[in-house]
Amino acid sequence: MIEKFLEKTEFTSYEDFIENYSVKVPENFNFAYDIVDEYAKNEPEKKAMVWCNEFGEERIFTFTQMKRYSSQAANYFKSLGIGKGDPVMLILKRRYEFWFCILALHRLGAIVIPATHLLTKKDIEYRNNAASIKMVVTVDDEEVLNNIDEAAPNSPTLKTKVCLSAKREGWHTFHDEFGNFPDTFERPTGSEDTTINDIMLIYFTSGTTGMPKMVQHNFAYPLGHIVTAKYWQNVEDNGLHFTFSETGWAKAVWGKLYGQWICGSAVFVYDYNHKFEPTELMHMIEKYKITTFCAPPTIYRFFIKANLKSFDFSSLKYCVVAGEPLNPEVYKQFYEATGIKLMEGFGQTEMTVAIATLPWIKPKPGSMGKPVAGYEIELHDANGNICETGEEGEIVIRTDRKKPVGLFNGYYRDEELTKSVWRDDVYHTGDMAWQDEDGYFWFVGRADDVIKSSGYRIGPFEVESALLEHPAVLECAITAVPDEIRGQIVKATVVLTKGYTPSDELVIELQEHVKKVTAPYKYPRVIEFVDELPKTISGKIRRVEIRNKDSK
């Protein structure tokens, strides 16, 4: 399948990849018809997904079944009044119906808006109105159903509510109804057909400040994730890839759908509702013989603390990591236990993977790697000048010569916000990094998070990484505290692991530990112990909340 979209699929070096990687984007490419239906036609028994849940239930879906069920769902949604350009919100956790629904909406040319079940009434109301959502499809979660019902009176565009199996007044029941519809759906023609310029997907990205932004992607977006899947995650044809993510987050389509299926790999989904248990996840990797795996560094830290060596990970061939810089000690311990080198990557909801440790380059633990093909990346200082080697600057993407396939089209209904980050054909990511003499990029933090103390610029992630090497530290956040002499000083807000209790002695121990691991001037002069860190609903640490509390 992948050969249809790439001029060349195999590369001998990083330089070969950068120079010769090129994606062919058909004018009316539609993932549902051009990937799923083609597999169903040419390899009808090819495995698309392995799904299981915490109760021992298991479902294995072929591409033929995905075509059939998504066609039924498309006919069903069409009967409910959904058509091209209609925004539809999916709150489906890790339920396999998510895949039926998203493909169905692609067939219709509707706009898919994945969302998490953690949204409150206020969050749902905001999204309904900001995107003019016409229909919502959700899991049978009483709290979620209540929040949607409470938001509905103040959501004038919301016309239809669908839950999976529950019987509820004012709601349609997906499993009672969609199976009554035909299991074929003809590709629309004329004005009802989609082009690569039509909006396919919108993600509300929570960020750490302000109201969520609406990131819009067009129908070419899935092809941008060929790089994500094949050359970063290194998925295999007929392999089984597992990305740790719920469907409400952009990471789900990064690792549970587009690139993996284009490359011929099935995806693995573990559907659970209780608190995350690392040993449970490790058992799934062992039982289902996962071949490639993607997760944030936190997951790998949990694996190591849960006695990684007691599980059989022999099926695993490749593992990648993103979301925050990888602690070198985690890299080392995972490698010693499995023989697998963790390959880091960087991207945003606005794009695909843009910087990564690719197969042809040697990993440097803690570094994101090098730019991927298609992305022309520079580091700019505050005046817009290109940074020297070793100098911190903002990661920017040049789009004057060529726009990367998979880079967003802008923020939905917010031209002013789009122009504020995308000006003079340069997209400003808002993320800070520096580049070493070998061309590797090292993440520093969000521009707002960088600490300026006594003339030094201190990135929070380097200090956090140092603290996380200490066995007492489970989680931590580094922020700035105003100081009359130094301007700002470094503060660490720390969640301790079990068996450790706060004390003055532990404060000194952690401070001395940081001084040994990184430059002494970066050590936290203030340490506060807390039970949990403030986070966004997507799990990002809200450093701004800590800063605001400290400034009062």
C-alpha positions, 0 to 999 in steps of 0.5 A: 500500500505504501508504495502508492504514495511514496516515490521511494520507500527504503533509504540507506542513510539519514541524508538519503531519507532527507533528500529523496523522501517524497509523498504523492498526495492524490487530489481527492485522497480519502483515508476510508476509501483509499486505504481501508477499502483497498485493503478490504478489496485486495487483502480481505482477511488482513488484520486491522485491529486487535481489541481487548478490555479489562474484563477479558473480552477480545475482538479481532477486526479485519479490514473487510470488517472495518469497511463493512461496519464503517459503511453501516455507520456512514449510512446510519449517520446520514439518516440522522442528517449528517453530511459533508462539512458537519462537525461531529464530536466523538467521545469514545474512550478506547471503544472499538466503535471509535474506528467505525465512527471515524471512518464513517465520518470520513466517508461522509466528508464530515468533520471529526472532533475527537474528545476525552471523556474527562470533559466537564459540562463547561468544556462540552458547552464551549466545544459545541459552540466554538465548532458548531457541533451538530452531533455527538457520539459517546460511551455509556458513561453516566457522568459523560451523558449527564454533562452532555445533557446539561450542556445541550440547552446552551448548545443551539447547533447540537441536534443529535445525541448518540450513545453506544448501548444505553437507553436514554430519553432524547438519545439514539442508541448506536448498537440498536440502530446502525446494524439495520443499515446497508453495509456498503456505502458508495463513494460520493461524487461531485460536490459531495466528494472530498478533496485534500483541501477539505477539513477532515479533523479538528482537535481542541488542544488544551495547552497550559494557558487560555481556552483550547485552540481548534487545530484543523487538519485536511484530508491529506493529513493521514499521509503525513503520518507515513513518516510517523509510523514507518520511519519513526515508530518503525512499524512492520507490515502485518505487525502489531503496533501499540500506542498508549493513548485514549482516542480523545487525544491526537496521539491516537491518530498518530499511533492507532490509525492512519500511518500504521494502516497505510504501512500495513500494521495492525493496531492494538487497543486495550480498553480499560476504565480503572487506574493505570497499572503498569504490570497490566500493560506489560502483560498485554505486550507479552500476551499479544506479542506486540511488535512496536510500542510508543508511549511517553517516558512516564510509562517506561519509568513505571515499567522499570519500577514494576520489575521489567525483567520479569516479563517476556518482551521478546516480541518487541522489535522497536520502541519510541518515546515522546511527550517530554525529554527522556531521562538517560537513566530510563533509557539505560535501564530499559536497554539493559532489560530489553536490548531495545534502544528508545527512539525519541521524537517531537511533534505537536497536535498541529503536525506529525512527527517533525524531529525524531531519532530515526533508524539511521542515526544513533540515539542520544538519550534526552535528545529529540533527534534530527528533523524528519524529511519534509520539515525545514526546521530552524531555531530562532532567537527573540529577534528572528535570527537563526541561532548558533550551535548550542544557543537556545531558540524557538523551534520554527518550521519554514513553509516558504519553499514547501509545506510539510504534508500533515502540518495543520491548516491553521486554527479553525475560525481564528485567523488572528491566532493563526497569524500570530503563530504563522507569519512570513511563511514561518510557523512558530511552535512556541517550543524552545530547544538548542542544537548540538554540533552533530545536528541533534535537537534538545528540548528546553521547554515552552517559551513561557516556561524558561526560567531566567535567573541571575543572567542564566536561562534554565529550561525546566525539563533538564532540572526535572530530568535530573530530579527524576533520577532520584528514587524518591521522585515520582513526578515533578514540575520546575517553575520560577519563583520571583526573587529580589536578588536573582530576578527568579529562582528555580522551584521544584514541586515534587510528588514522592514515590511510596516509602518516602516522606517530606523532610528538610533532610530530603530537600537537601538531598535532592538539591545536592543530587541535582547539583551533581547531575547537571550544572550546579546553578540550575538546582532548585532553591525551593522544593515543595512536596505535594500529593499531585501536580496540577494538570490539563485534561490531556495530562500536561503539567500546568506550570502556569497554575503553580506560578500563579499560586506562588505569585499571590 
